[in-house]
Amino acid sequence: MNIQSQIEKAGKASRSVALLTADQKNRALKQIAALLTKQSKEILKENAKDVRLAGKGPKTDRLMLNAERIKGIAAETLNVARLSDSVGQVIDKRVRPNGLVITRVRVPLGVIAMIYEARPNVTVDASVLCLKSGNAVILKGGSDAINTNRILAKIIRQALKESEIDPEAVQFIDSTDRSVTEQLLKTKQGIDCAIPRGGKGLIDFVTENSRIPVIVTGASVVHVYVDKKVDIKKAVNIVVNAKTRRVSICNAMDVLLVHKAIASKFLPKLSAALKEKQPLVEIHADKAVQKFLAPYSKLRTLGSVDFDTEFLDYKMSIKLVGGLDEALEHIAAHSLKHSEAIVTEDKKAAEKFLQSVDAACVYHNASTQFSDGAQFGLGAEIGISTQKLHARGPFALEGLTTYKWVVRGKGQVRP
């Protein structure tokens, strides 16, 4: 394997991809969607190999594909094709007193290194979004999904070739060796941006080892705060959805904060609702919380690191707080700035929460499971950025571009 050769091929392809028209890119995206559907049996065969090796557990849910999920990935690809093309968009324009016409124009970043774990849909999402935004992409997936990622990358490159687009615009690093990832990150020339998508361990590894600019995505400790002025039925529905809809994704709730004044009414209702869900959620809490939940078969003593744990599992922590200010203090101390929610009928409290919480996505009376590019109308997402520079929250086409200043003159020289 020659990483440098792949980087050079991606760089060369990025220059031609940047010049593609919207119609050319959209035809390729439609071809990708068609081939994913047509070759779904082959994809599922390779995915089954990865699932067998992974064994059982909630994290396997991230890895597993089925016919419905492949159909969904193809549909999201078509959604991206329907989006307006951000490349070439004029952000603003001004005419200076000396006659210079200056415009700011949106352009691709260039070559993106996408480093991710056991979510094979990222192979498609990253390729599709990078292509639509005029970028080349280098894919380095995790060992858990190597067979699935390999066939998906092959299909995407086939679609590009059939669409008369340089297939080298999508590079797949066919290796499970983490040292190869480190080698990629140490490359000073040829890659414009690295994007890690996965757990805190992967993100820390990338940020600590990269010599390439990094957009940090993914890791989270998600909070939902239930205030004292609340519609209990609404709050129960939101909390149950935020925790149990899909537990293995980064926008799933980890920590529930409950106002002490509402605990005796709210927590028994929550306990009853959770009992109807299978698998049963394991609740980590102190005795003050547990007395409102009993009888509940999966109560655990609150551990020292539970408030700082991204569970990605059927587990959650609960804490009682004296009010909004205490909830805000707790979130400030433990949040990883991903997604945070308040459930309340008090508009003043809601606005204070939305303005005060430092996170990429903040919610009032809605489940945190909506933190997703498709749900935000972006077609798909390259990731959910938890940093403040360049891109924040779910980002896609616009986040994969930068801009250049274009200056047009008629012979002006500076005195």
N, C-alpha and C positions, 0 to 999 in steps of 0.2 A: 504494500500500500504506500502510495506516494502522496502525502497530504499536500505538499507544496504544489504538485502538479494539479491537484483538484482545485486548489485555491486559484491558481493561474487560469484554469479553464473557466471557473466561475467569474473571474474578473473580466475575461474576454467576452463571455456571454452577457454580462451585465451591461456592457456598452451597447449591444444590439437590442437587448430587452428594453432598455430605457427609451429607445426610439420607436417602439411598437405603438400602433394606434390602439384606441380603445376597442375597436372592432376586432383587431387581430388578437388581442388578449382575451376578449370575451369568447371568441370562437374556441380558443384553447381551453378555457375554463369549462365550456360546455362539453368539449371532448373528454376532459378529465372526468366529469360527472358521468358521462355515458359509459366510459370504460370501467369506472368503479362499479357501476350497476351490472354491466355485462360480465365482469370477471369476479363477481361477489363470491361465487363458490370457491374459487382459487384463493381469494383473500381469507375466507373463513377457514379453509384447510390449514393455511399457514398460521392463522391466529390460534387455532386449536392447539398447535404445538407449543406456543408460548403460554397459553392458559394451563396446559397440563404441567409444564415445568414450574409455573408459579404456585400451583396448589390453590387451596381455598382461603377465603378471607375477603374483607371489604375492599382492600386495595386491588384485588383481582378485577373488581368492577371497572376500574379505570382501564384495564388492559383488554377486557373482553369485548369482542365485536359480535354482532349478530346481524341478520338480514335487515332488521329495522334500523339499527344504528348505521349500517352502510348506506341505507336509503337516506337517512338523515344527513350524513356527511356529504352525499351527492347533492342533496337539496340545498345545503348551506353553500356549496360550491356554486350552484346556480344563483343563489342569492347574491353572492359576491359579484357575479357577472352582471347582475342588474344594477349594481351600485354605480354612481357616477365616478368617472376617472379623475382622481386627484392630481395626477401628473400633468404638469403644464398649466395648472390653475393659477390665475393671477390673484395673488393675495391682496396687493394694493398697488396703486400707481400714482406717481406725482410728476409734475413738470416744474423744474427749477427755473428761477429767474433768468439763468443763462441759456435756457432752451433745452437742457438735457432732459430726456424722458427716462425716468427711473421706475422700473417695476420690480416687484418681488414675486418670483415664480416658484411654484412647488415642484421639486425634483426628487428622484429616488435617492435613497441613502447609498446604494451601490451593491455591496456584497454583505449579506447577513449570515452570521453563524448561529444556527438555532440548536440549542443544547437542551435536551428534555428527557423525561423519565418515561414511565410505563403508560403513556397515553398515545396510541398509534394514530388517533385522529389528528394529532398535532402535525404529523408528517404531511397530511393533506392540507390542513388549515394554513400552515406556514408556507407551503409551496404555492398555494392558491393566492394568498394575500401578498406574498412577495412578488409573484408574477404580475398581479393586477396593479401593484404600486411601482412596477418597473425595476424591481430588484432581482438579483440572483440570490440563491440561498444554499447554504451548506448545512445539511441535516446530520446531527449526531444524536441519535436516540439512545435510550437505555438498553441494557442487556435483556431486560424482561420482555421486550417487544421486538427483538431483532428480526425474527422471521416475518412478522407482520409488516414492520417498517420497510423491510427489503422489497417485498412484493408491491407495496404501495408506491414506493419511490420508482420502481420499474414501470408501473402503470402510468405514473405522472410523466416520466421521461418519454414513454411511448406516445402519450397524447401530445406532448410538445412537438415531437418529431412529425407526427401525422398532421399537425397544424402548421408545419413549416417554421417552427421556432426552435432555436438552438437548444437541444435538450441538456447541454452542459450548464444551463441556467439553474438546474436543480442537481446538486451534488449530494450523494448519500455516502457517508463514511461507514463502510460495512465492517465494523469492529465493535467488540464489547469491552475493549481494553480502556480503562480510564486514563492511562498514560497518553493515549491518543488524543483524548479531550484536552489534556494539559498541553500537549504539543500544539494543538490547534489554537489554544488561548494565548500561547507565547508568541504566536506569529505577529510580527510588527507591521508587515506590509501585506496588502491584498484583501483584508477584511475590514469593513467599516464599522461594524457593530456586532456585539454578541448578545444574545437574548437567552437566558436560562429560564426554563419552565419546569417547575417541580417543587420538591420539598425544600425546607430550609438548608439541609445538608448540601444539596446540589447547588443552591444559590450561593451559599457561603463559599463553596469550592470554586465556583466560577469567578465571583468577585475578588477572591483572594489570589487567584492565579492568573487572571486575565491582564494582558497588556493592551487589550482592545477595549474601547468604550463599551459599557454594559448597561442595558436597560433591565433593571431588577424587577422580576415578576414572581407572583405565586404564593410565597409562604404567608401564612395568616394565623392569627388567633382572633376569631370572629366573636363579637359580643352582641347580645340583644338585651336591652334594658326595658323592663316592664315597669312603667311609672304607676303612681298611686291612682291617678284619674284615668281609668282604662276600661275599655269594653272587654270583659274577661273572655267571652267567646272568641272575639277577634284575636286577642292576645294568644290564646291557646292554639288557634289555627296557625298563626304566624310562627310561633315557636316550634311547633311540631314539624311544620314544613321546613323551616330553616335548619332543623337538625336532621330530619329523617328522609327527606325526598331523595337526596343522594349524599351519603356521608363521606364519600371518598374524594370530594372536590373541595377546592380551596375556599369556596364561599359558604360552606356548611358551618353552622353555629357551633362554637366550642364552649363558650361561657355564657350563662344566663344570669343576669343581674335583676333582682326583684326588690321593689320598694317594700319595706317592712310592713307598711300600712295595708298592703293588699295581699300579703303572703298567705294568710289564713284562708282567703277566698280563692286565690288564683292557683296555688300549688296543688291542692287536692284535685282540682279540675284538670290541671296539666298531667298529674299522675294517672288519672283515669284515662285520659286520651292516649298517653304513651303506652299504657298497658294493651291497647288495641293494636299497636304496631309490632311487627315482628321483622327482624330480631328485636328483642327488648333492649332499650337504651340503658346503658350502665350510667348511673348518676353518682358523681363524686360531690359530697357536700358535708358540712359539719352538722352537729346534732340539732342546732336551731332550725336548719332547713329540713332535715330528715323527719322531724316530728310532724311536719305538714304533708309529707309524702307517704308515710306509712299507711297501710301495708303496701310495700313495693319491693319486689324480690331482688332487685339489682342495685341496692344502695351500697356505696363504698365510702370509707372515710376519706376526707379531702386530703390529698397529698401535697407536699411542699412545692411541686412544680406544676400542679394541675392548672393553675391560672395562666401558665405560660406554655401550654401544650396545644399544638395543632393535632387533634386526635385522628382525623381522617378515618373515623371508626364510629361504631354505635356507642359512643361515650360522650359525656358532657359534664361540666362543672356548674354548680349553682351557688350564688352568694346573695345574701340579703344586704341591702344598703339602706341608709337613712334617708336618701333622697337623690335628686338629680345631680347635685354637686359631688356627692360621694361616688356616684356612678361614673361621672366624668373623670374624677381623679383615678379611679380604678382603670378605666379604659386608657387614659394617658400613660399609666404605668405599665400596662401589659399588652397594648395593641401593637400589631405589626403593620398598622396603617393600611389595611386592606378594605374590609367592609364592616360597618358598625350600624346598629339599628336601635331606634327607640319606638316603643309602642305606648301611645298615650292619646287621650282626647284633649289634652291641654296644649293648645296651639302655641302658647308662649314658651312652655317647656320644650316643645318639639323644635321650635326655631332656635332656642338656645343650644340644644343638642346639635342640630345640623350645622350651626355656625362654629361651635366650640370644638367638635371632634376633628382631630387631624387624621383623616383617612381618605383613601382614594374614592370610596363610595360610602355615602351616609344615607340612611333610610328613615323614613317616618311611616309607620303603620304598613310595612311591607316586608316580605321575607328577603333575607340576604342572598337567597339562592338566585336572585335575578342578576347578580353581578356576573355578567356574561355578555360577550360582544354581540351575539345574535339577539339576545333579549334587549340590548340597548340600541338595536337597529343598525349595527355595524356590519351585518352579513355573517361575520364569523369573528374570531379574535386571534391575535398572535399571542396574547397573554393579558394579564391584569397587572399593570405596573403599580408598585407601591412606593415609587420614588416621586420626586417633584419636578425634576428637570426633564424636558423634552416630551415625555408622555406620562400620563397618569390614569389609573383605572383601566377598564377594558379598552384596548386600542387595536386598531387594524390599519386601514389604508393610510390615513393621515399620519398616524404615528410611525409609519415606515417611510415617511418622506421628510426631507428638510427643504430648504429654499435657497435660491441664489438671487443675487441682485443683477438685473439686466439693465444696462445703461446704453441708451441710443442717443447719438449726437449727430451734429452736422459740421464737424471740424473744430469743436470747442477745445481750447487749451486753457490750462489753469494759470492765471496771472501770478 
